[in-house]
């Protein structure tokens, strides 16, 4: 087909859905010569791939192994810690890491955060004060989830600027479609600094426990099994990075979706009990994760195409969530929508570990934001979107309060 899939194109970043719909209709298993990878866009295909053992999530180690030795040395800390992230591992390694981590980071511990989420939210409201214009991401959607996960791990609140800077620098390696030498140097330096930061915190928690999740992880035992120091560091970086990058985009994209559909925004403002349904619909409509990567583990076929072992494959989560084969009128926000579960957090074994926390933050934040600022509207006609294949979000989101 003639469709040219360019994930770095500003027009695509601003509105990827028309091209993704075209791929769904004309070439649902599309070979991208630019990426040297398959691009899969239909709901049923994406959901099935999330469940298949023919597809591997262990996609970083082959990439690292193929690097020339000087290049590998240049990103030694990225290789050391990201290789241990459970999102990049297959069973049995993934099963073990998830089993250990979920003994501490589970639904009960996340839901216990409700009072602290509410307190942090009102602290940010007070900081915004009576301003009639502000940046929703910089002033609210960015700091809130970062502060929540920092609070869970026991990271002091004053470290927020440093955490945000390091997380943004790491995102250059993890999510950016921009290929440039300096992005690896920046991400390597950020990973090294964040690793040393957590290594010091882990040493302190070994000497004296504190009432936080990090202490629980440090002292966690499952029979004879425990997390190594490198696994602890890697898990902390993952929780901090994924725990706030994703939720920031969820809150900002969700508010923008509501502002685009003011009748639905009014419904939620008038009936805050709709918050759980609203969160699910907003995640479906424009979720925070655009893509998940896989490696074809065994030769297979999809839509008449031969996928060979070792080839890369990108499953388009947001395209699947807008597939008209799964949802009628998928480009509309409808808080009363029914249908299959969205795939914004993935599916199957690699379902996002922190999805209950992201949902909870949205359920708390959206009604509170609409109640505090009933006249909220975009402060500019267009927003600049992140140059990322993985993350779907905006760089900034200036908003205006009417009336």
Secondary structure, DSSP 8 states (H G I E B T S, - for coil): ------TT-HHHHH--HHHHHHHHHH-SEEEETTTTEEEE--HHHHHHHHH-TTEES--HHHHHHTS-HHHHHHTHHHHHHHTT-GGG--TTHHHHHHHHHHTTSSHHHHHTTHHHHHHHHHHHHHHHTT-SEEEHIIIIIHHHHHHHHHHHHT--GGGHHHHHHHHHHHHHHHTB----HHHHHHHHHHHHHHHHHHHHHHHHHHHS--SSHHHHHHT--BTTB---HHHHHHHHHHHHHHHHHHHHHHHHHHHHHHHHSHHHHHHHHH-GGGHHHHHHHHHHHS-SB-EEEEEE-S-EEETTEEE-TT-EEEEEHHHHHT-TTTSTTTTS--TT--SS---TT--GGGS-TTHHHHHHHHHHHHHHHHHH-TTEEESSS---B--BSSB--BS--EEEE--
